[in-house]
Amino acid sequence: MPLVHIDLLAGRTPEQLAKMCQDVTEAIAKNTGPRLSTSTSCSTK
């Protein structure tokens, strides 16, 4: 699985960030082939 880093300006809810993370993870998996059961981590620091 590729390493992806996304910087966003403040103002998103935790729910929006979690949904974005899930969507990005699914898009990468769809286009690169690995299963989603591979290690995935989303940080909202």
Phi, psi and omega per residue, in radians:
M1 nan 2.302 3.107
P2 -1.153 2.755 3.041
L3 -1.625 2.193 -3.109
V4 -2.139 2.332 3.104
H5 -2.162 2.173 -3.134
I6 -2.152 2.208 3.045
D7 -1.803 2.279 3.105
L8 -2.230 2.631 2.999
L9 -1.264 2.723 -3.135
A10 -1.076 2.796 3.051
G11 2.114 -0.030 3.095
R12 -1.648 2.529 3.107
T13 -1.374 2.795 3.065
P14 -1.001 -0.598 3.128
E15 -1.169 -0.718 3.100
Q16 -1.103 -0.745 -3.137
L17 -1.134 -0.728 3.136
A18 -1.126 -0.728 3.128
K19 -1.142 -0.750 3.112
M20 -1.063 -0.780 3.132
C21 -1.044 -0.780 3.128
Q22 -1.097 -0.782 -3.131
D23 -1.110 -0.746 3.122
V24 -1.124 -0.764 3.128
T25 -1.036 -0.806 -3.139
E26 -1.132 -0.696 3.138
A27 -1.125 -0.735 3.131
I28 -1.158 -0.780 3.134
A29 -1.078 -0.721 -3.141
K30 -1.075 -0.678 -3.028
N31 -1.649 -0.222 -3.139
T32 -2.021 -0.252 3.006
G33 1.767 -0.432 -3.086
P34 -1.200 2.684 3.082
R35 -1.218 2.671 3.123
L36 -1.237 -0.208 3.131
S37 -1.296 -0.107 3.070
T38 -1.154 2.776 -3.106
S39 -1.025 2.218 3.113
T40 -2.332 2.353 -3.141
S41 -2.388 2.290 3.079
C42 -2.082 2.162 3.135
S43 -1.928 2.409 3.119
T44 -2.009 0.700 -3.137
K45 -1.144 nan nan
